[in-house]
Each structure stands twice: as C-alpha cells, then as structure tokens.
Amino acid sequence: MALPSPALGIRSTATSAHPTETFEELYDRMEGDEKAFFDLLQRELDKVEKFYVEREQEAIKRAHDLRVQLHELADHRKLYHEIYPEGMPEWEAKMGRILPNGVQSRAPAFNKLRSRFKYAFDDRENSSSNTNERPNKDANVASSGSQSPVMSERERQHLRLAMTEDKEHQTYSPERYQKYKKDLRNAVLEFYRQLELIKNYRIMNLTGFRKALKKFEKVTKIPCLEMYTDERISKCTFSKSEAIDDLIKQCEELYTIHFEHGDSKKARERLRRQQLEKTHYQSVFRSGLMLGIGLPAAIAALVECKFHLIEIPGWQGLLQAYGGLYLPVIFALLFELNLWAYVTARINYEFVMELARPSIDYRSFMEIPAFLFLTLSYCFYFSFARVGSSNVDPTTWPAAWLVFLCVFWLNPLPVLRRGTRYWLLRVMFRVLTPGYSRVEFIAFFVADELNSLVYSIQNIYFIACSYANKWPGNIFTVCPSGRTWQYGLFRCLPALSRLIQCLKRYHDSKLNIHLINAGKYASVIIQQWLFVWWRNKGNHDSGASFIIWVIFATISAIYTCSWDFVIDWSLFRPNAGLLRKDLGYSRRYVYYFAMVSNFLIRFIFVWYIPFSSRNVRLRSFFFALAEMLRRWQWNFFRVETEHLGNADAYRVTREIPLPYRRVDHDSDDESDPHEIEKLKGRSGHRHISINLDRLRRGIRDHNVNEGRGPDALDAGPRGHAPEREYEARRPGDSQERVPTGEQQV
C-alpha cells in the first residue's frame, strides 16, 4: 500500500480536520493521491468485511449443526445403553460395523425395548399397540429376561432385514456409538480451531487498518485515524460483532459438558493444546544421538566388506538386500527436510495431509527413521563383520531386522510414537486396498512415494528367493534380478495401486482428468513389464523387445514428466517465467533446478541401454537412489501446490461430515397411518425407519428426567465421508473463490 510522499506535508494546513468535520467532508478537501489511498483502503475494507461475514455465517451454521448432532447422539446414547447396559467391548463394536450379520444379536434387545414403547413393527401390531402398557424402569430391569414378549420369527426377520438394509438403522446402530463419540470430539476440536482462525483474522485486520491510518496520519499530518475508525471501520461487522467470541465460549462449554464431565479447565487445555508450542530439544537430541551412533556402524560395515567377501557366500546378494532396505529408511530421513521446508515456507502440510491435531512435530518425527537407521546399520555391520559367526550366519541379520521392523510397527505399547506408527499402518492399508478404501490426498501421496521405491519393493521377492534357496554362492543365477514375471509383478504393484485409485476417483467424480492420470500409470505398468521382458530375452541393445521397450519407456517418461510440471507442480503458467504467479518458496532458482533435474532423472532409463553384465547391479542401485531423490524433490512442490490450491479456495480447516439424517422429526406426518402406508408402498422397509425413530424419541421422552439429558451427552458422530475431490484448483486457473467446505483437499 503506497502512502503519499512526506514532501506533501505542506498541504496538511489546508486539509486539517475540524473538530465537527465528518470524514466525507475531509475526503472532499483531500488531494488526488490522498483520495487514492483512502479509495484503496475502502476496497480492502469491503473485501475484509465480505469475507468475515461469510465465514461468520458459516461458523454460526456449523455451531447449530453440532448442537443438533449432540441432541441426536443423546438419543443414540440412550439406545446404546438400553441394548448394552454394561457397555460394549471395543472388539465387538468394531466387528459389528464390519459384519452386517452382527445385527442379529440385537434382536432380543430390541424385543425388550419394544415392550416399553407404544409402537409396532407391522400392521397387525398397529391395531393393538394402544393396549400395551410400558412397565416402569425397575420392573423391567428385574424381569427383562422373562416378562418381555417374544418376537415372532417373521418379525425377527423383518427387523434384521431393516437393520441391515436401512440407512437409518445403520446410522443409529449401537455399534457405531463409540465411533461417533470419538469423531464428533474431533469435529468440535476442528470447529474450535476454525473459530480461533476467524478471531485472529479479525484482530489482524483491525490492527492492520489502524497501523495504515497511523502511518498516513504521520506522513500527511492529517488527523484521520479516529475519524475513519469511528465512521467506517467501527460500523463493519468484523469490528463490532461479538458472534465469534460467543461461539468460542459456547464451544468451550459444550466440550466441557459433553467430553470432560464438567471440568472446564481441562476442556480449555484440550481445546487450546492444538495451538500450544513446546520445545523439542530432547527429540532432536535423541534423533541426533541415534544417527551419530548408526552412521559409523554403516561406514564400518562398508569397510568390512573388503575383508570378508570370500568368507560370506552370496555376499553380492547380501549387499543388494541391504541396499533395498536402506533406501526407504534414507527416504524417511530426507522427508524430515520436506517437513522442515513446509514449516519454514508456512505451508499448512498438516491440513493438506489431513493429520489429526495435535499432530507429531516434524522434529519429533525424526526419531522414527533415526531409530530404524540405527538398528539397520548395526545389522549391516554384524553381517559383514561376522559378529557371532560361529552361531549366527551373516545372512540371518537382514531377516532379523525385517522381523524387528514388523514388531516395531505392530507394537501395541504406548511407546516409540504409537500414534504415528498406527496412523501409517492405516494409510498403508488404504494404499493396498485402492478399490475398497476412500481415495484421499494422503493415500495417493503415499502411493506415489512407493512408486519411487520400486527397487526396494522388488527386493522383497529377491530376499524371499534367497532365503528359500539358503543363499547359494551363485545367488544371481538362482534368483535372477529383474528377469522373471515375479519381479515384474512386484515392480508394478505401486503403479497398479495408483491406477485403481484414479479409476475409482473417476467413477466417483466423473472428471476426465482422472482418466488421463490413470493413463499415466498404465504407461508406467506397460514400461515395467516390457523392461522385464527385454531383460529376460537378453538381447542387449538389439531385437524387437529392446526397441519396443525404448519406445514405451520414452512415451512414459514424457507422459509422467509433463504431468509433474503441469499438474502436480502447476508450472508453465502464462506470463510467469515458466513458473506460476504464486510461489510458496522465495527463491525462484530452486524451481528451475527442480525442472531440469526432474527431466533428467525421468529419462534415466537411457543408461540401461548400454547393457553390460559389469556393474549392472551397482548401476541399478544408483538409479534407484536417483529416483528416490527425485521423489523427495517432487514432495516439496506437490504439497506446495496443494496448499496454494487450498489458500485460493479459502480452505484452512477440515469440514468433518456429520452422520445423523433423520426422518422429518418435527413433522406430524410420521404419526399419520396413511403416510405410513404411503411409505410402505414406496419401500418395504421405510416404515421401519419411522418406527425406530419413534423408538429413539420414546427413549428420549422416557429418560427426560432420568440421568443425563441430551445436553449432558459426551459423544458425537460422523458417518462415512463422501468421496472428495482432490484435484486442487491450481493457482491462476480462475479468480472465482470457492466457499470453505464445498471443496476439500
């Protein structure tokens, strides 16, 4: 914002404000450049006001939805405790969500509840339901097993069918109660963070306008600060509204009542823990200590290779096995630098990757790969230094480390970052089940990472083959690398996962860009199979297999490299010097360096063309290392692009979907027999939803004066999130803004 020149201060006597003068009168007597300043200030004020009002209205609506959900869950909680008075074991709740037949075990419990409320499951019961009396609570507890009417088999089957097929039954399934309680807690936490951001936005802009006016007043000697503030800024909603402050207080009260049993201090600590910063000296020290101890062991192992090669049969295969194991560990260590760059550039990677808050700090993350590097380095050293060789074979140590790795990740004890370990296991499950699991950014991001670790993935088969054949001296004859269909299958697994993810996203969104992306991974799969075919033929640099592979490898390299530049990194925008208008990193040369290096490594396959048995395995390892470094470099700009897309669409918080969709609860239609008949005519099980809705309402009315009411419930829900579109709008594509929540990443 340009300010008038100090040299114009001579005009201050002419434009000095009188005590009774309004800002409009003062504005009319200003010079052109002074008016231009206030015109710009007014445009900014209007923009801030419009944005704030939109966000405030969204927050008010979201707060209302959360309160409604708490009341909904109150009914759910009553139903849950009626069916499971002693509580449900966690394993049974999880199995009940997975196995639809688990609803059969709920039929007797529903039979007991049926005797308490005046409603029926079919037409015959509708005619006689008015004669049923609801026993009191104590009598029911005493005789729940003997005096409750027994459901007929037809009624039982009807109920099972309804609970299996009807979405209303699935939503209010008792097995889902604990899950909804946990998920709504996260929804309230995310909403509280959203309110804090809106409040900070308000404070920041009020401060900014005041500083701009003070600077203008100092330069021009025109006393306009208080006048403009009173007449323009103070009349704006973002200046005088207290709605956000009220919502913050309400959110704290809701969280106190529902999740912390009235402990307001604990609730505020939990809500504000998301913004708390703490030191990480101990984490950094532990990480550095483990790296400092592990690195000498790795170097010593390389030195020992020269002296004990003859004593270790299949030593070349052992080196290849360790090379494949080291690549993902080194990649994880380098990912620490990715996280550091995101934090330095103020890239909201936590939101992009949908990490639960408070998430692990990037400095604490370093402990996991550092610990794995330490253990792997000593296994490497023990193998080639022949430590304990009289009792332990050198080839035993890679298997020992793999077993240790499995135990480490599956360890249920709350040590060694259990939350982070289990989070990664859940992500890997979604990556390995691409057609079944929802496709979110973190799922295809990790799948892309695996596409650059093909060397390590195919090494799994090599290690298995080596152990199956007891590590013979001619290990590469017995287990030829890259020449059998098994190797081709392992090489294609990451690309196949991404291909299925793209097809699923196209099926859900009908956007053609996902088909184009699927074609990219199809070209990678074809190229991988043709490479194995060529290596198996052994034609070196001649023959049909070689020519076909070179053609498809070139097509695949051009395809993938173009996608990296145009889509993943959003480069080559017009009038931006081959880059884009908005850059997350301040140094432009890093973008040009990344473009050149990415192109060269994408075409690294040309170094396979001078086929020679000499050093071919060493070349393969260094090519795999280069591809891993290319992916590490790719990470910087891929997450940056996603962040800029979020910023362009005003997305800074997650909109956690809420599950309860009820059947016109405030309508009297549900009590009309003719309406029920109409619903029965449309769907054979729809009237069951209405009856179960009555059940929930009956439970609420029955317990209105007993125990905790809906406002005292500590629970909350969400259902299965709908498929979400992850192709972020690229910076510069459009100036149209998308309201928060309509498009999430």
N, C-alpha and C positions, 0 to 999 in steps of 0.2 A: 504494500500500500504506500504510494508515493505521497509525501507531505509537501506542502508549499515551502518554498525556499525561505530560509531565515532572512534573506535580504528583503523580503516583502513585509517585514515587521513594521515598516514606516506607515503601512496602511491601518495599523491597529487603532489609531485615534479615530479614524473615520468609521470603523466597524465595531467600536467598543459597544458592548451591550449596556443598555439602560436597565435600571432595576425592575421596571414594569414591562420590559420588552419581552415578546414571545420569540421563540426560535424562528418562526416563519418570518417575522419582521427582520430579525437579524440576518436570516438567509438572503432576503431580498437585497440587503445592502452589501453583500459579500462580492468579492471579485470572482472571476471565472474559475481560476484554479482552486479557490476555496470552495466554491459550489461543487466542483468536480469531486473534491474529497468527500463532501457530505452525500453526494449522489452515490458514490461508491459505497460509502458506509451504510446508506439506506438499503442498497441492494443486498449487501451482506446481512443486514439485519432481517430483511424479509426472508432470505434464504434460511437463516438460522431459525427464525420463528416457524416457518413452514415445516422444516424438518423436525423441530422439537414437538410441535403439536401432533404430527403423525406418530412419532414414537410414543408420546404420552397416551394417545388414544389406544394404540396397540397394547401398551402396558396395562391400561385400565381393563381392556377386554380380556387380556391374559389373566389378570388377577381374578376377574369374575369367573373365568373358566376353571381356574384352580380351586376356587371355593366350591364351585358346583361339583367338581370331581371329588373333593373331600366329603361332601354330603353323599355322593354316590357310593363312595367307598365305605361310608358308615353302614349303608345297607349291606354291602358286600361283607363287611366285617361281622355283622350280626349273623348273616347266613353262614359264614365260615365257622363261627363259634357254636352255632346250633348244630352243625354237622360234625364238627370236630371239637367237642368241649375241652379235651385235653391238649389240643393243638395237633398239628400235622407234622410228622417227621419231614425234614427237608428233602430226603431222598424220595419220599412218596410224592411230595408236591412236584418235584421235577419230573418223575415218571408219569404223573397224571397229566402233565402238559404235553408229554411226548406220545403216550399211548391213549387213543380215544376210548378203548375199552375200559379204561380206568373209571369211566363214569358209572359202570355197573355197580361198583361198590358203594355208590352214593344213593342208590335207590332206596334201601331201608331207611337211611337218614331222612330222605325226602318224604318217605311214608310217615315217619314220626312227625315231621313238620306239618304234613297235610292235615293231621288231626287237630292242629292248633288254630287253623285259619279257615274262614268261610270262603272257600273257592273250590272248583272242581277241575278235573283233568279232561272230562268228556261231557257229552250232552246228558247222559244218564245222571251224572253226579250234579249237574247244574240244577236239576229238578229237586234234588234232596239236600243240597248243601245248606239250606237255611235251617234245617233241623239239627245240624251238628253244633255242639257246644264246645267251646275252647276250654280245655281244662287249665287250671291255674298252674303256675310255674312249678310249685313244689310237688303237686300231684304228678305232673308229667315226669319230673326227674325221678320220682320214686317208682314209677311204673312204665317207664319208656319202653321196656322190652316186652311187656305182657299185655298192656291195655291198648296199644296203638292198633288201629285197623290194619289189616293185611292187604296189600295191593294185589289185584288180580294180575295174572300173567300178561294179559293184553295191556293193562295199564302200565305194567313194568316195562314192557317192550316199547310202548308209546313214549314213555319218559326217557328211556335210553336213547331212542331214535332222536327225540327232540334235543336232548343234551348233546348228542354227537353232531347233529346237523345244524342246529340253530345257532347263529352267531351270538344271540343274546345269552344263551346258555354258556357258550364258550367264554364270553366276556365276564360273566359272573361266576365262572367255575371256581369253587373253593380252592382248587389247587393253584389258581393264579393270584390269590390274595397276597401272599408274601412277596411275590414278584412285583405286583402293582405298588405295594407299600414302598419297596425299595426304589422303584422307578420314579414315583411321584416325589420322593425325597430329593432325587436328583433334579427333577423338574423345578422344585421350589428353589433349590440352590442355584440353578441356572437363571431362574427368573430374578432372584435377588442380585445376581451379578449384572443382569441386564439393567435393573433399576440403578445400580451404582454407576454404571456407564452413562446412563442418561443424566444422572445428577452431576457427574463430573463434566459432561458436555455442557450443561447449563452453567456451571461455575466457571469453566474455562472461557466461554464466550462472554459472560458478564465481565470477567477480568480483562479479556482482550479488547472489548469495546471501551472500557474505562481507560486502559493504557493508551489506546489510539487517540482518544479525545484529550488526554493529558498531554500527550506529545504534541498534538495540534495546538493546544492552548499555549504550550510553552514556546512553540516556534512563532506563532502569529500574534500572541498576546491578546487573543480574543477569548474572553471568559465564556465558554460554551459548554463546559463539562456538565455542570449541574443542570443547566437548561435543557440540553439534549437528552440527558438521562431522565429527567422528570417528564418531558413531553413526548419522548419517543420510546426509549428503552423500557421505562417503568410500565408502560401500557401494554407491553408484549406479554404473551402468556408465559414464555420461558423465564421472564423476570419476576412475575408476581405469583405464578401458580405454585401451589404447595401440594399438588396431587402426588408427585413422585415421592416427596418426603412422607406423605401419609401412607403411600403404598409400601414404602420401606418399613415403616412401623408396623403396618398390618402384616407384612410378610414375616417379620421377626416374631410377632405374636402368634401367627399361625404355626410357624415352625416350633415355637416354644410349646404350644399346646399339643400339637399332633406328633411331634417327633422327639421331644426332650422332656416330656412329662412335667411341664410347668417350670423347668429350670431355665429362666430367661438368660442368665449369664452364660450357661453352656451353649444355648442356642445361638447367641450373638457371636461367641467364639467360633462356633462351627460355620456360621454364615460368612464371617469375615476372614476365616482361615484361607479362603481362596486368594485373597489379596496380600496375605502376610508374606513377607520376605524373611528369610533366615540365612545365616551363613552356612557355607558348605566346606569349611576348612577340613573337617575330618574326612568327608567323602573324597575330596581332592587328594588328601594325604594318603588315604588307603589306595586309591587308584594309582597314584604315582609310585607308591611302595611296591605294589604288585607288578607294575610294568618294569620297575627298576630291578626287581628280582628275576622276572621272567626273561627279559631281554638277554642278559648274559648267558642264561641256560640255552637259549636258542642259538646264539652265536657259538657257544662251546660245542653244541651238537653238530653244527656245520663243520667245525674244525675236526671233530672226531670222525666225521665221515671219511676223511682221507686215510685214516689209520686202521680202520676195522672193516673195510669193504669186503675183503676176502673172507673174513670170518662170518659174515652175515649173508646167507643165501637169499637171493632176490632183493638185494639192497636197493636196486633201482626202483623196483616196485614199492618198496617201503618209503623211499623219498617221494614218489608220486602220491602215495596215500597221504603223507603228511602235508604235501603241497595243497592237496584238495581240502584238507581240514583247516589249514591256516587261512585260506582265502576268506571265508565268511567271518572268521574272527577278526582279521585285519579290517575287513569292510565295516564291521560293527564299531571298531575303534575309530575309524575315519568318520563314521556317522556322527560321532561326538562333535567334529568340526562343522558338520552340517547344522547341528542344533545351535552351536555357538554363533554361526553366521546368521541364523534366523533371529536369534535374540538380539544380536548387535544391530541388525537391519530393521528391528521392530516388526518382524514378520510373525503373525499370530499362528504359529505352526500347531499349537495345541488345538485351536478351533478347526484348522484345516484337517488335521488327522483325527479329530473327534476324540481327544483324550479326556478322560474323566478328571474333573478337578477335585482337589488339588492334585495335579499330575506330578510325576517324578521330575525333578530338576535335571537339566542336561548335565550338570556336573556330577550328580548322583548316578545318572545313567552309566557313566564311565566305569563304575565299579564292576558291572556285569561282564562286559567284554574284557576288561583288565584281568578279572579273575579267571576267565576261560583261557586267556592268553598265557597266564602264569601256569596253569595246570597242563596245557598242551605243550608248552615249551619244556617242561620237565619230563613229560612222557617222551618227547622228541630226544631229549638228552639221554634219558635212561635207555632208549633203544640203541643209539649209536655209541654210547659209552659202555654198553653191555653191563649195565649195573645189575647185579644179581643174575648174571647169565647162567650160572650153574643151576639155578632153579626156575628162572623165568626167561623164556625165549624173547629175543628182541622184537619179534613181530607181535608179541602179546600186548604191548603198550598202546598201539592205536585202538585196539578193541577195548582195552581197559578205559581209555579216555572216552570212547563213544558210550560205554555203559555209564560212566560217571556223568556224562552230559545228559543222558536221559533221566538219571536220578536227580540231577540238579534242577532240571526244568519241572519235573513232576513232584518235587519235594513239597509236601503239604504244610510243613512247619513255617511259621511266620518269620522266616529269616531269609537273608540274601534276596531281598526285593521280591517277595512272593507275588505281590500285586502285579508288578511288571512282568514277571515270568508267566503268570496265568493269562494276563492280557495278550501277550504274544502268542500263547498257545491257542487262544480263542480266534485270534486273527488268522493264524495258520490253518485252523480248521475251516474257516470261511474261504481261504485261498484254495484249499484242497477239495472243497465241495462247491465249485463255482456255479453249478446249475441249481443247487439247493439253497444256498445262503444268499442273503441280500448283498448286492454289489454296492459297497461304499468306497469312499476315496482310499481309506487305509487298506482295504482289501486288494484293490488293483494296484495300489502303490507298492505293497509288499510283493505282489506277484511280479511286478516289473523288476523289483530288486532281484528276485530269483532268476529272472531271465538273463541276468548278467553273472550268475553263479552256476552256469551250466556245467562248467568244468568240475566243480565240487559235487554237483548232483550226479553226474555220470560216474564220478569217483566212488559213489556208494556201491554201484554194481561191481566195479573193479575190486574194491576191498572185500566184498562178499565172495567174489570168484576166487580171490587169493586165499582167503581162509578156507574155502571149500576144498581147494587143492593143496593146502598146507604149505603155501609159499614156496613153490619149487624154484630152482635156480633159473630156469627158463620161463620166468613168470609172464613175460610179454608174448611168448608163444602160446602158453596155455590160456592166458587171458588177454587177447589182443585188444588194445585200446582203440576205440572208435571204429571198429571194423565189423561189428555184429549188430543184428537188429535190436538186441537188448540195449546197446549203447544208444542207438537211435531213439529208442523209446524214452530212455531217461533224459536225453538231450531235449526232447520235445515236450516234456511234461509242463515246464513253466509257460511256454508259449501256448500250449493247449488249454491251460487254465485261463489265460487271458483271452483266448479266442472264445471260450464258452461264456466268460463274463461279458464280453462285448455283445454276443448274440443275445444273452439274457437282457442286457440293457436295451438293445434294440426292440426286443419283444415287449418290454415294459413301456418304453418311451416312444417307439416308432420314429426315432430320429435316424436319418440315413448316415450321420457321421459315425455311428457305432458300427454300421456295416463296413464303412471304409476302414475303421480301426481294426475290425475283425479280419479284413483282407490283409492288413499289415502282418498280423500274427500268423495268418495262413501262409504267407510268403516265407516267414521265418521257419515254419514247420517243414515246408517243402525243401527249403535250402538245407536244413539239418539232415533230412533223410537222404538227399542227393549227395551230401558230403560223405555220409557213412557208406553209401553205395559206391562212390568213387574210391574211397579208401579200401573198401573190400575188394574192388576189382584190381587194384594195384597197377593201374595204367599210367601212373605218374602224371606227366603233362601231355598225354595224348589219349585218344579214344573218345567215344561218344559220352561216356559217363563224366569225363573231365569237362568236356565242352558244355554239356547240359548244366552241370553244377556251377560253372563260372557264369553262365547266363543268368541263372536264377539267383545266385549269390549277388550279382550286380544289381538285379532288379530289387531284391530285398534290401540291399544297402541303401539304394536311392530312396526307396519307399520309407524305410524307417528313419533315415536321416532327415528327409523332408518333413516327416511328421514331428520329429524332435523340434525342428526350428519353427515351423508354422503353427502347430497346435500346442505342443507341450510347453514351449517357451514363448509363444506368441511374438516371435520376431518377424523381421521383414515387413514391418508396418510402413505405410507411405509417409514420406516427409519426416522420417525418424532416423535417418542414417543407418538403415538396415536393422534397426532395433525396434523399439516401441516408444511411445510418448512417455509412459510412466515406467520408471525403473526403481526396483527395490534396493539395488546396490548402487552406491555413489560412483564407483569407478567404472567408466564405460568400457575400458580396455578388457576387463575380465569377460565381457560378453563376446567380444571379437575373438579372444583367445579360446573361449569355450566352443565357438562355432567352428574354428579351424581344427582344434583337437578332436572334437566330436566327429567331424567329417573323416579325418584320417583314421581314427580307430574303427569307425563303421566299415571302412574298406580294408581293414587289416587282414581280411581273408586272402588278399593277393599274395601275402608272404607264405601261404601254404603252397602256392603254385610251384616254386622250385622244390618239388617233392624229393626228399632225401631222407634215408633212414638215420643219418647222422644228426644228432641233436634235435630230432623231431619232437621228442617229449619235452625237452627243455624249452623249445620254441612254443609248444602248446601252453606250457605253464605261464610264460611271459605274455603270451597273447591273452590268456585268461586274466592275468593280472591287469593288463591294459584295459580290458573290457570292464573289469571291476572298478578301476579308477574312472573310466568314462561314466559309469553309472553314478558313482559318487559325485562327480561333477554335475551330472544331469539333475541330481537331487536339489542342488542349490536353486536352480532356475524353475524346476517344476513346481515346487512348493511356493516359490515367489509368485509365479503366475496365478496359482490358485488363490493365494492371498489377495492379489490385486483384483481378481475377479470378485472376491467376497467384498472387498472395500468398495468396488464400483457399484455393487448392489446393496450396500449398507448392511452386510451380514457380519455381525461380530459375536452373536450368541446363538446357541443351538435352540431350535424350536422343537422341544421334545413333544411328540404327539401324545394325546391323552385318549384313553380307550373307551370310556363309557358312552354308549349311544343307546338311549332309552326310547321306549315306545310311547311318545306323547304323554308323558306322565301327568301333565297338568290338564289334560283333556278328559272330558267325561265320556268320550266315545268308548273307552275301554270297558265301561260298565254297561254298555248297551248290548243286549243279546243279539240284536240284529247286526250290529257292527262286527261282533264276534263271528256270526255266521258268514258275513261277507269275507272276513279274513280267512275263515276256514275254507271258503270256496276258492280263494286265491292260492292258498298254500296249506297243505295238510298239517304243518307243524307251527304255523304262525301264531295260532291262538295259544299255544303253549308259552310263547314269549309273554303274552299278555298275562297269563295266569302266574307265571313266575315273577312277573313284575308286581302283581298283586302280593305274591309271597314276600317279596322284598319290602313292599310298603307295609304289609301286615307286621313284619318283624320290626320295622322302624316304629310303627304305632304301638306295638305291644311292649317295646322296650323304651318308650319315650321317657318314662320316669324311673327306669332301672339302669343303674350303672352309668356308663359314659354315653353321652349322646353323640350325634353326628359332629358337633363342633369340637368334641374332645377326641376325635379319632386320630391316631398316629399312623396314617397309612396313605398310600397314593398310588396311582396307576399310570400305565400307558400300555397300549396294545402293540401289535406288530406295526412298525413304522412302514408307511407305503414306500414303494420304490422311489428313490430320489435321483434326481438328475445331476450328474457330477461334471458335465462339461461346462466349466465356469465361463461366463461371458468374458471374452478377452478384452483387455484394456484397449480402448479406441474403437471397438466394434460399434458401439452405439452410445449415445448420450442419455438414452432413456434409463431411468432409475427403476429398480425393482424393489418393492417394499419388502422389508425384512420378513422372513418366514415363508415367502412364496417360492423361493428357490434356495435350496441349501446345498452345501458342499460337504 
